[in-house]
Amino acid sequence: MFETTTAGSLPKPDWLAETGKLWPLWRAEGAALDAAKSDATLLWLKVQEDLGLDIVGDGEQARQHFVHGFLVQVEGIDFEHKVKMGIRDNRYEAMVPQVVGELRLKGRVHAMEARLARAHTRRRLKFTLPGPMTIVDTVADRHYGGDREGRIRMAFAFAELLNQEARALEADGVDIIQFDEPAFNVYMKDAAEWGVAALERAAQGLACTTAVHICYGYGITANVDWKRTLGQEWRQYEQVFPALAKSSIDQVSLECIHSHVPPDLMRLLDGKDVMVGAIDVASDAIETPEEVASTIGTALQFVARERIFPCTNCGMAPMRREVAERKLAALVEGARLARERWGQAA
């Protein structure tokens, strides 16, 4: 009960890549880089276990970015001629690759880190992949027409590729496959109309637990500034949760602590496991275990106790390692307090 986990990414060691950046440059090349990625994956696996997390992951140590880390293994993507593009409805600009042809996988994408993690932990293993709608919002389209119908066709093309890799990850022994869809909180109408359907295509045929992570973004300035424009109530989830509740996806991850999301929106996820964001990734302030337990207690008003999984609000990639570790320790201790208080039915 109240099994703890992370949203996915964890800070990269400074010997692996630049720190504090979403698109960090690697410190090595070739075989040396491959070895460093493996070492960082094992390092964070050990740290998560030592801290007491119940569900662990690879920390996305082998990926430069949560979207582009998948795209490097996709044919039809031009990384040589990146263009500057506004993403998340022009919230911020990024240099993105271009889609220039039909999409197909070159081969396996994440076999190394998934198999490595599976071989070195007995705990439940979660692996993250970008969701199809978020991928579409993080590339420049030069092949599918650039209009709404083109975006939909491109999303389902990516969903097919994601499904291929997800099935392979399941065969590698991954217990939970999570698709990250921050774009769902930006293009809410599209998410409900076709984004959830594309997500289901990506998860089609999986017997392992499936999840979707929907957040308000990493703790970077552009996202923090955007949140300040959203008012006293953040109701973006309200437009997407009903479609997710009807979907085949098992778990939904959302921001809770230090957000303006009305907690009663969790009622819209009846029948789903809920990964409750109890750690704020937009601040270096360390949550107290009491704050974490209180966040879990709030979720208990709307979600059955056996369906609550305390989590981070979002990935921790841009954060300092020592801060991330202290926050995760607070998450584990807060979940322990919550078990003591609410672990038994009244």
C-alpha positions in Angstrom: 0.0 0.0 0.0 1.2 3.5 -0.9 4.1 2.1 -3.0 6.5 4.9 -3.9 8.0 5.6 -7.3 9.3 8.5 -9.4 7.8 10.1 -12.5 10.8 8.9 -14.5 14.0 11.0 -15.0 16.7 11.6 -12.4 19.7 14.0 -12.5 22.6 12.8 -14.6 26.0 12.7 -12.8 28.3 15.4 -14.0 30.8 12.8 -15.3 28.0 11.6 -17.7 26.6 14.9 -19.0 26.1 18.5 -18.3 24.0 19.1 -15.3 20.9 21.3 -14.8 19.9 21.1 -18.5 17.0 19.4 -20.3 19.2 18.8 -23.4 22.6 18.2 -21.8 25.7 17.5 -23.9 27.4 14.1 -23.1 30.9 14.1 -21.6 32.1 11.2 -23.6 31.7 9.4 -27.0 31.5 5.9 -28.4 32.2 3.0 -26.1 33.2 5.3 -23.2 29.8 7.0 -23.4 28.0 3.6 -23.5 29.9 2.5 -20.4 29.1 5.8 -18.6 25.4 5.4 -19.4 25.4 1.9 -17.9 27.3 3.0 -14.8 24.8 5.9 -14.2 21.9 3.6 -14.7 23.2 1.2 -12.1 24.1 4.0 -9.7 20.6 5.4 -9.7 19.1 1.9 -9.4 21.2 1.4 -6.2 20.3 4.8 -4.9 16.6 4.2 -5.3 16.8 0.9 -3.6 18.9 2.3 -0.7 16.4 5.1 -0.2 13.6 2.6 0.0 11.6 3.3 -3.2 9.2 0.4 -3.9 9.1 0.8 -7.7 12.4 1.7 -9.4 13.5 2.8 -12.8 16.5 3.5 -15.0 16.3 7.3 -14.3 16.5 7.9 -18.1 20.3 8.1 -17.7 20.9 6.8 -21.3 18.7 9.5 -22.9 19.7 13.1 -23.6 16.0 14.1 -23.4 12.9 12.1 -22.7 11.5 12.6 -26.2 14.6 12.8 -28.3 16.1 9.7 -26.5 13.5 7.7 -28.3 13.7 9.5 -31.7 17.4 8.8 -32.2 16.4 5.2 -33.1 13.6 6.2 -35.6 14.2 6.4 -39.4 12.5 9.4 -41.1 13.9 11.8 -38.4 16.5 14.3 -39.4 18.7 15.3 -36.5 21.3 16.9 -38.7 19.2 19.9 -39.6 17.4 20.8 -36.4 15.1 23.8 -36.4 14.0 26.2 -33.6 10.4 25.6 -32.8 8.0 26.7 -30.1 6.7 23.7 -28.1 3.9 23.2 -25.6 1.9 25.8 -27.4 4.9 28.1 -27.8 5.6 28.1 -24.0 9.3 27.9 -24.8 11.5 27.3 -27.8 13.8 24.4 -28.5 16.0 23.0 -31.3 14.1 20.0 -32.6 14.7 17.4 -35.3 12.5 17.3 -38.4 10.2 14.5 -39.6 11.2 14.1 -43.2 9.9 10.7 -44.2 8.0 7.6 -43.3 8.6 6.5 -39.7 10.1 3.2 -38.7 12.3 1.9 -36.0 16.0 1.2 -36.8 16.0 -1.5 -34.1 15.6 -1.7 -30.3 15.7 1.7 -28.5 16.1 1.0 -24.8 17.2 -2.7 -24.6 20.5 -1.9 -22.9 19.2 0.0 -19.9 16.0 -2.1 -19.5 17.8 -5.4 -19.4 20.6 -4.0 -17.2 18.1 -2.7 -14.7 16.1 -5.9 -14.8 19.2 -7.9 -14.1 20.2 -5.8 -11.1 16.9 -5.4 -9.1 14.2 -7.6 -7.8 11.9 -4.7 -7.2 9.1 -3.8 -9.6 10.6 -2.0 -12.5 9.0 0.9 -14.3 10.2 2.2 -17.7 9.1 5.4 -19.3 8.5 6.3 -23.0 7.3 9.6 -24.5 3.6 9.6 -25.5 2.7 10.0 -29.1 1.0 13.4 -28.7 4.0 14.8 -26.9 6.4 13.5 -29.5 4.3 15.3 -32.2 4.6 18.5 -30.2 8.4 18.1 -29.9 9.4 17.6 -33.6 9.0 19.7 -36.7 6.8 18.1 -39.4 8.1 18.2 -42.9 6.3 15.1 -44.1 2.7 14.7 -42.8 1.4 18.1 -44.0 1.7 20.2 -40.8 -2.0 20.5 -40.3 -4.3 19.0 -37.7 -5.0 15.8 -39.7 -1.3 15.5 -40.3 -0.6 15.7 -36.6 -3.1 13.0 -36.0 -1.6 10.7 -38.6 1.9 11.3 -37.3 0.8 10.6 -33.7 -0.6 7.2 -34.7 2.5 6.5 -36.7 4.6 7.2 -33.6 2.2 5.2 -31.5 2.9 2.1 -33.7 6.6 2.5 -33.1 6.1 3.0 -29.4 4.0 -0.1 -29.2 6.8 -2.1 -30.8 9.3 -0.9 -28.3 6.9 -1.3 -25.4 6.2 -4.9 -26.3 9.9 -5.6 -26.4 10.4 -3.9 -23.0 7.7 -6.1 -21.5 9.6 -9.1 -22.9 12.7 -7.7 -21.2 10.9 -8.0 -17.9 9.6 -4.5 -17.3 6.6 -4.5 -14.9 5.2 -1.0 -15.7 5.4 0.9 -18.9 4.6 4.6 -18.5 3.9 7.0 -21.4 4.7 10.6 -20.7 2.1 13.1 -22.1 2.7 16.6 -20.8 1.0 17.8 -24.0 -2.3 16.5 -22.6 -2.3 19.5 -20.3 -1.8 21.9 -23.1 -4.0 20.7 -25.9 -6.8 19.4 -23.8 -9.5 19.2 -26.5 -7.2 17.3 -28.9 -6.1 15.0 -26.1 -9.6 14.0 -25.4 -10.6 13.7 -29.1 -7.6 11.7 -30.3 -4.7 11.9 -27.9 -6.0 9.2 -25.6 -6.8 7.0 -28.6 -3.2 7.3 -29.8 -2.0 6.5 -26.3 -4.1 3.4 -26.3 -2.6 2.3 -29.6 0.9 2.7 -28.1 -0.1 0.5 -25.2 -2.1 -2.0 -27.3 -1.6 -5.7 -26.4 0.5 -5.1 -23.3 -0.1 -7.5 -20.4 2.1 -5.5 -18.0 0.8 -2.5 -16.1 0.4 0.6 -18.3 0.5 4.2 -17.1 0.4 7.8 -18.4 2.1 10.7 -16.7 0.5 14.1 -17.2 2.2 17.1 -15.5 2.8 20.8 -15.8 6.4 20.3 -16.8 9.9 20.2 -15.4 11.0 22.8 -12.9 12.4 25.1 -15.5 11.8 28.9 -15.7 9.5 28.7 -18.7 7.2 26.2 -17.0 7.2 28.0 -13.6 6.3 31.3 -15.4 3.5 29.6 -17.3 2.0 28.2 -14.2 1.7 31.7 -12.8 -0.7 32.5 -15.7 -3.0 29.7 -14.9 -4.9 31.3 -12.1 -5.9 29.9 -8.7 -7.4 26.7 -10.1 -5.7 24.5 -12.6 -8.5 22.6 -14.2 -6.7 21.2 -17.3 -7.0 17.6 -16.1 -10.8 18.0 -16.0 -11.0 17.8 -19.8 -8.8 14.8 -20.2 -9.5 12.6 -17.1 -13.0 11.4 -18.3 -11.4 10.0 -21.5 -8.6 8.4 -19.6 -11.1 6.9 -17.1 -12.8 5.1 -20.1 -9.5 4.0 -21.5 -7.5 0.8 -21.1 -4.6 2.6 -19.3 -4.2 1.3 -15.8 -2.5 4.2 -14.0 -2.5 8.0 -14.2 0.1 10.3 -12.7 -0.7 13.9 -11.8 0.7 16.9 -10.0 -0.7 17.5 -6.5 1.7 19.1 -4.0 2.2 22.8 -4.3 -0.1 22.9 -7.3 -3.5 24.6 -7.8 -5.1 21.4 -9.2 -8.4 20.9 -7.3 -7.9 17.5 -5.6 -11.5 16.5 -6.2 -10.6 16.1 -9.9 -9.1 12.8 -8.9 -12.7 11.5 -8.6 -12.8 11.6 -12.4 -10.3 8.7 -12.4 -12.6 6.2 -10.8 -11.3 2.7 -11.4 -7.7 3.8 -12.1 -4.6 3.7 -10.0 -3.4 7.2 -9.2 0.2 8.2 -9.0 -0.1 11.2 -6.6 2.6 13.8 -7.1 3.8 14.4 -3.5 7.2 15.9 -4.4 7.6 19.4 -6.0 10.2 19.3 -8.7 10.0 23.1 -9.3 11.6 23.9 -6.0 14.8 22.9 -4.2 13.0 23.1 -0.9 12.9 19.6 0.7 9.4 18.4 1.6 8.9 17.1 5.1 7.6 13.6 5.5 4.6 15.2 7.2 3.9 17.3 4.0 4.1 14.1 1.9 1.8 12.2 4.2 -0.7 15.1 4.2 -0.7 15.1 0.4 -1.5 11.4 0.5 -4.2 12.0 3.0 -5.8 14.5 0.7 -5.8 12.0 -2.1 -7.5 9.5 0.2 -10.6 11.6 0.2 -11.1 10.9 -3.5 -9.1 7.7 -4.3 -9.2 4.2 -2.7 -6.1 3.6 -0.6 -5.0 0.6 -2.6 -5.0 2.7 -5.7 -2.7 5.4 -4.5 1.0 5.4 -5.5 3.0 8.4 -4.0 5.2 9.8 -6.7 7.1 13.0 -7.8 5.2 15.7 -9.6 7.4 15.3 -12.7 10.9 14.2 -13.7 13.9 15.4 -11.8 16.4 15.6 -14.6 17.4 19.3 -14.3 17.7 19.1 -10.5 20.9 18.8 -8.4 21.5 15.2 -7.4 21.8 15.9 -3.7 18.4 17.7 -3.7 16.7 14.9 -5.6 18.0 12.3 -3.2 16.8 14.2 -0.1 13.4 14.7 -1.8 13.0 11.0 -2.6 14.0 10.2 1.0 11.2 12.4 2.2 8.8 10.7 -0.2 9.6 7.3 1.2 9.4 8.5 4.8 6.1 10.3 4.1 4.6 7.2 2.6 5.6 5.3 5.7 3.8 7.8 7.9 0.8 7.5 5.7 0.8 3.7 6.1 0.9 4.1 9.8 -2.1 6.5 9.8 -4.3 5.1 7.1 -2.9 1.7 6.2 -5.8 -0.2 7.9 -9.4 0.2 7.0 -11.5 1.9 9.6 
